[in-house]
Structure formats: structure tokens, C-alpha cells
Amino acid sequence: MRRYIIYPFLFLYKNSKFISLLLQHSSNFLSTSTMVADLEHATSTSYSLLPDSDHHHPPSISQRRRPITLLSSIFLSMLLFSSLIALILNHNSQPHTVGDEIGDGAPAKEVFKPISRGASQGVSEKSNYFQLSSADVDEIYPWTNAMLSWQRTGFHFQPPKNWMNGPLYHMGWYHFFYQYNPDAAVWGNITWGHAISKDLINWHHLPFAMVPDQWYDINGVWSGSATLLLDGRIVMLYTGDTDQEVQVQNLAYPANLSDPLLLDWVKYPGNPVLVPPPGIGSKDFRDPTTAWLNPNGKWRVAIGVKVNKTGITLVYETTDFTSYELLDNVMHAVPGTGMWECVDFFPVSTTESNGLDTSVNGLGVKHVLKSSLDDNKHDYYALGTYDPISNKWTPDNPELDVGIGLRLDYGKYYASKSFYDQSSRRRLLWGWTGETDSEAADILKGWASVQTIPREVVFDKKTGTNILQWPVKEVEKLRSKNTKYQKVSLKPGSLVPLDVGLATQLDILATFDIDKKAVEAALEADVGYNCTTSGGSSSRGAFGPFGLVVVADDSLTEQTPVYFYIAKGVDGVANTYFCADQSRSSTAADVTKLIYGSTVPVLHGEKLSMRVLVDHSIVESFAQGGRTVITSRVYPTMAIYSAAKVFLFNNATGISVTASVNVWNMNSAELDFFPLDQHAST
């Protein structure tokens, strides 16, 4: 379940056509979609231009119209009085910026007093303040329009504005449904946005798919999943938050299956189709998966719940998607992991490189069980075997069970959802990436959240213990100027600038050769190394760190290193770590600047390799073909526009590194509004 915000209010101010278009059509839609997020009520925020805006000028006296009658004067006075009351009420419902008085009355610096969002309705906390390491920082950085405008991505999906999940392929179009707040750049009033694409990269916005307009979803149209039935019909199951704040599951379906745009959705008159079963809390029952067909001819759907601190996946069986039977055995449960949100369950082939339909099972198949943990806001997965007779999923390695082992992404990444692309036989994965700046900054820029580039998912046949995630090939269509560096020698302490031109939108492939014999012969042990606690890229060891520095200024005052670190244990075994260091990514204080990462398997004979997608404020990093992935959000104040640079570095003390780098500058993707007038005429 998740949240999204998107275009700056400044964009909305100049492009009010988008909202009028959505409102014009959304009133006709009783809709659904594929997988969303769980975001709910947030108060709306009024737009105010930033100090450096070109539009920050009051109108001249000559531009002001004078009242011409007593009646118009009275009307105007009443209107102003009503506006004042509305502003007071709106102010009381918003996060507050306060200037406390100090000493002799001099105003203090502005501080931001946020409110909690989402937790009271039983979903994960949506306010950045309560999630981020900068939560103890009250001072708001003086962001300028130029800084905030730079943060908006060029080739990642974002809605036009505000707070912004579920994919589907139908009649030549990829459909993306996402949780969206049409009112503000904070979580709340969760509606299903809808966008379509021919290639997963260039998108056209459509009117809202579903709005919270029934008693069973009036407090939010939350996460859901689409299922393609054998006869070609599409059904959508989604979580609604009722007028009593109870989480229930609802059914929706297209009004016109022959419409390639799937504009109109119908909510089943008998909703809700599922309510929390006995023993499950009213706020602990959400996010139905895509259904799979069991050998007995019945469909099964999994839903995440919890009992005390045990995360659980329940399974329901149905033949018509309107009536359900709860199976006796839980599919899986892991104590101590808390509430399981956005459960995903899908097969991967252990012998072939293509994806599999969700209903496939048998020889040569493993099943991935994934959950988004409400307690720590991370997406975990595990490989295992599913027995449809007993309805039991068993992990291959209990020590790497869901919630205690592998993560899909070791950075800022949550509420992911996969789907089977039948047009190309791929399993595709989308993830939601929230902001790690302050909520005050999000309100200023008027948007929040972004989707990662869709990733193709396959089983790693070389290791046999993990999946591989890789950006879809379609993103390579955006590549433009190519710059290559071959066999760059990086001695200990080296820093080499890469002249790649404008460095805010990049696709980088890099390999690193090291003297493996020197590593094997070394007696030095580096016990207890951990990406997040070992000092980042400035902390030097015998065999690391080394890698790339992106989104950096010339002085390296701001920088985001992505790197490898090789640590030997007392047993002489070397482990390779893949890390992303945001500790110096911004000079702003109201930004979370963590160091992300984990180990990455490196097999005998393999070179160390990474791919890094840089798109303004989001950096996606893939190690060893996608065995370990890290998504970062960065908010520089200096390393923006033409001031952003890229470097190679080697901070190891005991080895030299030889690097080869292939860099493409990336064009922006198209994000526009579908011409519905043309669709209506066809």
C-alpha cells in the first residue's frame, strides 16, 4: 500500500487544465485499478509562491477593479469574510510553521511542527517527520524554486502534482494505477490515479480510475491487484477504508472491456466482499494479491494480516470473486515481523529466463513471497516452495525467511508490486519511493514521491539463492550521448573526474578489477563491517571503498558515493558489500542522509560491476546484475543543474583498482495527458 504526491503546485498553478480534466471525467467513474498504496486523509494545503519566484509581485493599483455598487461591495465583503474563516480553518488543520520569541522578542528561526498521517487509520506512518533520521531537526532549510524544481525527475513516473500503485497490460497498453491525493502534497484522500503507456517509460495521464465515494471506501481507496481471468475478463480487488475505519476488500471491474483505455470502472454493488475474520483487528487486514488458479479450478487470493507481532499471509478461495472461503491453514507466518502490507506472491522459473504467469507451479518453479513490513518500512522477500494441497509456502532457507532475510531494495523503497506481462513473458516489478526531505519542503514544492523504473525479475540461476532485478530494456531508448572510459587506474586515495556533460540524468555501467590474489594473501581482518554503521565512503579499509561518486559538486561538499567494500573475516573469508552513502548528499539539515547497503554475492571469476541510474533526486543502483539493489533520494543545494558532477574514486588503502565506465546521458520521458477527445471520436 503506498502513497504518492507529484507535480509542484507551481505546475498546477500554470496548468489547471489537468485538474479540471480529471474532475470532469472522474465524476463519471466508479473505478478500480491494479495495485495502489494505502494513503488516506490529508488536509489540503494552499499554494504560496517561494521568495525567488518571478511571479512574486502584487498587482499594481491600476490593475485592481474598484467596486461600483453598494451591492457588489457587500458581496465582496462577505466573500472576503468567508475566505478569512476558510483560511483560519485550513490553517488549524495544517502542519504549522511557528516563530517562537526569544529574549527581547526577536523572532526565532522558523520551525516545522508536523502531524502524524496514516497511523491512526491502521496503516504505516506517511509523514516523513516520523520516519526520517532528521526528525529531530526543526529548522526548515531555505529552499529556492531552482533547488526544488531540480528535484523533479526526468524519466521516472510521477503524477502531475501532490501525493501519489498497480500494473496491468490490456489491448496494447500498460496500465498503471496508483494511490494519489488530489488535494495536497501529503498523504490523505486516497484516490486511484490512472496512467497508460506503450513502453513502460513514456506515460499518458488519464482521469481518476476510482474515488472514495462509497461507505466501504469513503476513507480511502487503498492498495489492490488485478487478475486476468481465463475468459479475458479483468477483476480488481482493492482495500477500502470504511466510514468506521475498518479495512475491507472490495471488487471492481471495467465497464467496457473492449475499451483499450479502461476508462470506466464499476464497483460491485455487493461490496465489501471480504471483512476482517475473527481474531484479526479491523485495521490489520489489507492489500489483496493478484489471484492464482489452483489445480482444483478455484482462484486463490492472499492478504496480509498480523496477530500481535506475528506477520501472517491468509489465503481465500473463490470461484466468482464475490463469495470467498478462508482456508484453514495460513500460507505462512513469521513471528516478530509485525503487520505485513502489500503482500506479493509469484512464481519464478529455475531453468528458463522468461517470467511466469501467477498461476504456474510444478517442476522447475520456485515461489517468491514478499511483504512490506509496516514496522520498519522495508520490502523483504524469500524464495521457497508452495504446496497447493496444504496451502503452505516453505522457505528454502529459514534463516532468510520473509522479514528477517533478503530485501528487494536496501534503500528508500516500499510497497512494491509485480505483475506478469503476458505480451513479453516477463515478470515486472514496480516500487514506490517516498521522500526523505521534510514534509514542509514537500508542501513548498507541491509534490512528493516517485515510482522506480520498472524492473524485470528472474531467478538467479548462478547463485540459486536470490532473484535478479534489472531495469526494463525500454529505458535504454532514452540514452543519448555516450562517453566511455577504459581501464582507468585508481591507486589508493584516487579521485578521477569523469567529463560526461550534464550529469543530472545518467545511465552508468561500471566494472572494477582488483588484485584478488592480494586480497586472498592479506592477513588483515575487517570484522563487523556494515554499510550503514561503518562510516561511509570516507572510512578507509584495506580493500575499500571504491566506486562512483554521483550528484556531486566540484568541491565535493555535496556528493553521493555508490561503492564496493571488501571485508575479510577472522576466518579469512572475504565478503563484498555494496553501499550508497547519502551522509554528504546535501548541505540542508532537514533531509535524511543515511548510508544504505548490504552484502552482494560475487562468484569466482566475476568482475565487480554496478549500474547506476541517476535522475535528479533519485538514484537507483544495481550490483552484480541486480543481486543487490539500492534506491536513494538526494536533495542537493549546490550539485544541481550544470554543477552536478561524476567521479571515480578508490579510498582503499591496500589495493589498486582498474575501472571501466560506460556512461549515457538520458533524455527525459514523455509525461502528458491523453487526448480523450481523439479517443472519443474513434
N, C-alpha and C positions, 0 to 999 in steps of 0.2 A: 504494500500500500504506500502511496507516497505523495509527494507534493511538488508543485511546480509553480514558478512565477515566470513572467517573462519580459516583455518589452518595457523599455523605460517609459515613465509617464510622459516624458517629453515626446516620445514617439507617438503615444496615444494622442497627445495634445495636437500634434500635427496630422494625425491620421485617424481621426474619429470615425472614418468610414468603416474601419474594421469592426468596432463595437456595434455600430448601427446595423451592419450586415449580419453579425451574429444574433443580435436581438431580434432582427426582422424574421430570421428563419428559426431561431431556437424556440420561439413560442409555439411553433407547429410540431415540435419534435418531442415525442415520448421515447427516449432513446436508451441505447446501451452502447457498450463497446467492449474492447478486449481486455486490457488489464490496466488498471488505473492505480492510483495511490490512495492512501487514506488521509485526506486532508479535510478539514471541516470549516467551522465558523471562524472567520476572522473579521475584524471590523475594517471598514473601508478607510482609506487614507486620502486626504486631499492632496492635490499636486501643488508643489511650490517650486518655482524656478530656483536654481542654485545661483549663488552670487555672481559667478562669472558668465552667466547666460547673456547672449546677445539680446534677449527679449526682456531683460530685467529693467524696463523703463516704464514709468507711469505715463498714461496718456496726457497729452497737453490739454490745456483748458479749452482750446478751440475745438478739440475732438469730443468734448463732453456735451451731450444734449441737455438742454435746460427744460425743466418742467413747464408745461404750457397751460395746464389747467389745475384747479384745486383738486379735482378728482384724481388726476394722474399723480399728484403729489401725495395724496393719501394712500393711493395704491402702492406707490414706491416705498413709502414709509412702512406700510405693513409688510411688504416684501423684504425690506432690509431687516425689520424686526424678526421676521420668521427665519431669515438666514442666520441672524445672530444666535437665535435659540438653537438652530440646527448645528451651528459651529460649536456651541458650548457642549451640546450632547455628543457630538462627534469627538470633541477633544477629550471628554471624560471617558470615552470608550477606547482611546488610542494609547499606545506606549507614550510616555511623557518625556519631554526634554526639559530639564529643570536647571535653573541657575541659582544655586544657593548663595546666600550672602555671607561674606567673610569679614571679620573685624569691623572696619568702619563703614561697611556697607558696599564695598567693591564687589561686583558680581564675580562669582567663581566660574570656572570653565564649565561648559555645558556637559551634563551627564545624561545618559540614556537609562530610563527605568522601564525595562521591558516587562511583558506579561507572558505567562505560560500559555502555549497553544497546543491543543490536541489531547493532552494527557488526561484532562477531566472527562473526556468522552471515550476514554479507554484505548486510545491509540498512542503511538510513540510521540514523544515531545517534538513539536515542529519549530519551536522558537530557537534560533541559533544560540541565543544567550545561554540557554540551559544545557547546551551540548558542547560548547566550544571551550578551548583552553583559555581564551581571552575573556571569559565570563567575569573575571574579577577586575576588568578594565572598564571603567565607566566613561572615560573621556572619548568623545567622538572625534575621529580624525577629520580634518577639514578637506574632505574630498572635493575636487573640482569636477565640472562637467566633462572635461577632457579625460580625466582619470576614469570616471565611471563609464563613459562611452566606450573607452578602450576595452573594458572588461567583457563587453558583449561579444559572443563568439561569432566566427565567420562560417564554419562548416559543420557545427553541431546543431541538432534540432532544439529550438526554443520557440515557445508561443510568442505572440506579439508583445505581451506585457504580463505583469503580475505573477502570481504563484502558480506554478504549473503542476494510465500507463499501458496499454495492451495492444499487441500487434495482431495482424490478420492479413492474409492475401486473398483477394477476390477479384475475378474478372480483369486481371492485368494490373491491378493496383494493390500496393501495400497500404494498409490502413493502420493508423496509429491513434489509439485512444488514450488520453492522459488526464490525470486529475488536475484540475485547474480552478483557480479562484478568479472569477471575472471582475472582482471588486477591488482587490488590493494586492500588494506585493508581499503579503503574509499569508499564512495558512488559514483556510476557512472557506465557507460557502462552496464546498467542493462539487464541481460540475465536471462532466466529461467533455473535454475538448476533443477535436477530431481533425486529423490531417491525413493527406494521401500523398503517395509518391510512386513513381515508376521504378526508382532505382535505390531507395533507402537513404538517399543523400539530399536530393532536391525535393522540397515539400510544398504542398499547397494546403492552406488552411481552409477548413470547411466550417459551417455553423456547428454549434454545440450538438453533440450526439445525445446526451441526456442531462437533464437538470433535476435538482432536488425539489420535486413538486408533488410528491405523494407522502402520506403519513409514514410509510415504511422506508422512505429515504429522504425525508424532509431535512434532516440534519447532515446530509452528505451522501453523494453517490460515490462510493469508495471503490476499492480495487475489485477487479473481476477478470474473467478469462472467457475467450471464445472457443467454441467447439464446432468443427465441421462434421455434420452427420453424413452417413453413408449415402443418403439421397440428395446431398448437396445443400440441405438447409443449414443455417447458421443459428446457433443458440448462444446467448450470453448470460452467464451467471455473474452477479456482482453483489457486493456487500452494501447494504443500505443502513444508515443510522436513523432509527425511527424517531417519532416525536417524543418518545420516552427514553431516548438514548440507549436503545437496545440494538445490538448488531444482529441483523438478519440477512438471509441470502434471497436474492430476487432474480427473476428470469426476464429477459428481454430478447427480442428478435427483430430482424429487418422487416419493415412494412412491405418492401418491394425487393425481392431477391434478385430481380433482373436489373436493378439499378447498380451499375458498377461503383457509384459513389457511396452507396448505402447511406443516403441522407436521412431517411426517416426510420426511427426505431419505435417499437411498440412494447410497452411494459405489460407483462402478463397480468390480466385482471385479478388473478387469484394470488398475487404476491402478498406476503412473502412465501416462498416455497420451503424454506428451512428456518427454524428458530433454534436458539441455543438448547442443546439437550440437557436433561437433568445432570447436575453436578458441574456444569460449565457456566461461568459467570456471563452476565449479559453483555459485558464489554470485552469478552475473551473468545470471540467466535467470528473469524473473518477471513476473507481472501480466498475464494474457491479457485481451484486449479482448472486448467483445461481437462476435460473428461477423456478417459480412455475406455476402449471397448474390451470387456472381459471375455474370455472364451465361452462363458455361459450366455453370451448375447446381450448382457446388460452393461450399461455405462456406469463408470465409477468416477467419483469426484472427491478430491482430498481437500480438507480445510484445516487451518492451523488453530490450535487452542492451547490452553495451559491449565494445569491443576497445581495450585501452589506455585512452586518454581520449576515444575517439570513441563518442558515443551513437548507438545503432542501433535501428531497428524492423525485426524479421524478420516474415515472413508465412508462415503454414502454410495448406495447403488440405486439406479433408476432405469426405467425403460422409456419414459416420456418427458423427463426433466421438469415435471410438475409435481410428482409424488416420489418420495425417497424412503429408503430403508437404511438406517445406520448399522453398519456391520459390527459384529460383536467385538472383534479384535481390533485394537488400534494398529495402524500401519507401523508406527514407530514412535518412541518416546525417549527423551534424553533428560535425566534429572539435572537440575541446576542451570538449565539454559533459558528459563523464562518463556515468555509468550513468543510463539512462532508466527510471524507475519509473512505474507506473500510467499507461501509455500509453493515450490515448483517441483515437478516430478516428471522425468522424461528419460527415454532410453538412448543409449549410445552404442554404436557398433564397435566391437573389439577387433574386427577383421577388415572392415571397409572404411573409406574416408568420407562417405556421404552421411547426411543426417538421417534420422529415422522418425517416422510418424509416431505420435504419442502412444498409440495402441500396440506397437510392436513389442514382442517378448520372445524368449526362446534362446537357442544356442547362439553363441557369438554376440550376446547382448548383456550389457550391464545397465543398471538404472541409477541415475543421479537423483538424489534427494537433496533439495536446497531449502534453506529457511533464512528469513531476515529476522535477526534477533532483536526484539524490541528493547531488551535491557542494554545492549551496547551498540546498537545501530550498525551492525556488520552483517554481510551476507556470507553464510557458511554453506558448504556442500560436502557430500561424501559419495563415494562410489559403493555400490552394493548390488544385491540380488533381490528381485521381487518375486514372491510366490503368490500367484493369484488365488490359489486354493485356500491358503490360510490367511491371505491378505496381510502378509508380513514382509517387510523390507529389512534385510540384514546387511549391515556394513561389511565391506571386505576387511577393514581394519578397525576394530572397536576403539583403538586409541586415536583414530582420526574420524570419529563419529561427527554427526551434524552438531555444530555449535561448539565443538572443542578441538577441531582439527583444521582442515583446509578452508581457506576463504576464496571466494570468487575474485575478490579485489582487496588489496591491503591498504587502500586509500579511502577517499571520500566517495562511497558507492553504496547504494542501498536499494531495496525494493525491486530487484531485478526480475525480469520476466522473459521466458523463452517462448518461441513458437516454431512449429515446423513449416518451413517454406516449401510447399509442395511443387512450386514452379521450378525450383532449382535443387530440390532434395537436400536442403540444408537445415540444420538446427541453428536458429539465430537467437541471440540474447541481447536484451536491452537493459540498461541500468539507469537509475536516477541519481543525479549528483546534486546535492544541495549546496548552499552557500556556506562558507566558513568565515565570512566577514560578519559585521554586526547587522542586526535587523534594522538599525537606524540607517545604515548605508543602503540596504536593500530598498527601504522606503524612499530614500532620496533618488535612487536610480530608477525605481518603479518596476523592477522585475527581480526574480530570484529563481534559481535552479536551471539545470540543463540536462539533456539526455546524453549519455555517452554514444560514441559511434557504435552502431550495431556490430556485434561480434559473432563470428561463426564458431561453433563449439563442436569439438570432436574429442574422442578418447585418445589419450597419449599412448600409442602402441609401443613406444620405446621404453617408457618407464613402467607402464601398466598400473600406475598408482594415482593418476591425476587426469584432468581434462586439459585441453589446449583451447585458448581463446585468442582469436585473431581478428583484426578489423576486416569488415567485409571488403571484397575486392573492388566494389563500386567506388569507394572513397578515393581510389587511385586515379579516377578520372579528373580529379581536381588538381592533380600535380601539374606544375608548370616548369619554371626554371630549375635545372638540375645542376648541383655542384658536388664534385667528388674529391675526396682526399684519400690517397692510398698510402698505406704503410707509414703513418706518422709516428715517429719515435717519441715516446713520452718517458723521459727519465724521471726518477723520484723528485717530486716537487714541481713538475712541469705544469704549465698552463699555456695552451695554444688557442688563440682566437681563430674562429672559422668565418671567413668572409662569405656570407650567404645572402647578403642583401637584407631586405626587410624580414625580421626574424620573429614575427608575431603569429604567422600561420605556416607551420612546417610539418613535413613528414620525414623523419630521420631514421635511417638504418645504420647501425654501427656494430662492428666486430672488434674484439680485443684479443690479441695474442700475448700470452705471458710465458715466462720460462717455467714450465711445470716441473722440470727437474729441480730447479732452485726451491720451489715450494715444497716438494717432497723431501729434499735434503735438509730443510731448515729445522732446527731444534726448538725454535721459539713457539710457545703456545699462546693462543689468544682465547682464553677460556671465558665463556659467558657473554660473547659478543651478541648484541641485539641492535637492530637498526634503530629502534625508537628510543633507546636509552644510552647509546654508546657515543654520543657527542656529534653525530652527523658527519658531514664530509670534511670538516676541519680536524676531526680526530684521526690522527695518523697511526697506522699499524704497519707491520712488515709487508703485508700483501693487499693493502687497500687503504682508502677507497680510490677508485679510478673510474672515469666515465665521462659524461657530458654535463655541462652547465648550460641551462636554458633560461630564457626570460631574465637575463642579467644586464646590468648597465656596465659601462666601460670600467668603472671603478670597483665593480663587484660589491658595491654597497647593498644592492639587491641581486639575488641570484637563487636559482632553484636547481641544485645538482641532482642528477639521476645516475646511480653508480653501482658498481660491484664492490664487494669486500669479501676477501677470503680469510677465514679464521680457522686455525688449526687447534684441535683439542689436545689434551694431555695424552690421548691415545694415538696421536699422530694423524688422525683423520681430518682432512680439510673439508669444511663446509663453505659453500658460496652463498652470499647474501646479496639480495637486490633491494636497493633502498632509494627513496626520494626524500630529499631534505628541504623542507619549507621554512626552516628556522630563520633564514635571512631573505625570504621571498618578498618582504615588504617592510618599509620603514613605519607603516601605520601600526598603532598599538592595538586598535580594535579589530584585529584579524587573528584567527587561529593559525599558528605556524608550527605544525607538528612534523615529526620525522616518521615516515611510513616505511614498511618493508617486511621482508621475511626471507627465509631460505629459498633457494631455487635449485632443483636437481640439474646437475651438469654431468653428462655421461662421458665415458672415456672416449677421447678423440674429438669431442665437441669444442668448438671455439665459444668463447663468451660472446653473446650477441644481445642486442636490445633494439627495440623500435620505439620511437617516441613521437607522439602526435602532439604538437603544440598548437593551440588555438586560443590565443589571448589568455583568458583567466582559467582555462582548463588544460591540463597536461596529462595525457594517457600514456603509460609506459608499459612495455611488454618485454619480458626477459625469456630467452631460450625458446622462442617460437610461441610464447604465450603460456608457459607453465606457471609463471608468477606475474601478476598484473597489479599496477598501482595507478590510481587516479588521484590527481592533485588539483586543488583550486588555489590560485595565487592572485594577489591583488597588489601589484607593484605600484609605486607612486612615481618612480623615475624610469624604470626599464620598460617603457611603453613606446608605441609607435616606432620611429626610426632609432630610438635609443636602445631598443632591445637587441641583445647580442647572444651569440652562442660560442662556447669554448669546449675544448677537450682538456681534461686535467688528469693528473696522476699524483695523488697525495700519499701513495705508499712510500715506505722508507727502504724496503728491501728488494724491490723488483722494478725492472723497466717494462713498459707496456708498448706494444705496437698496435696502432688503431687505424682502421679503415672506415671511412664515413661516406655515406651517400645521402645527400640532402635535397629534398624538393621543396620549393616554395609552393604553397597551396592557395588555389583560388577559393573564393567564397562560394558556398552553395546558394541555390535559389530558395528563398522562403517568401512566398507570396500568397495571394488569395485566389482560390479557384474561381474562374469566370462562370458563375452559376447561370447567368443569362444565356451563355452558349450551351450549357448542359440542358437547359430547359427547352431549347429550340431543336435539340436532336431527337 
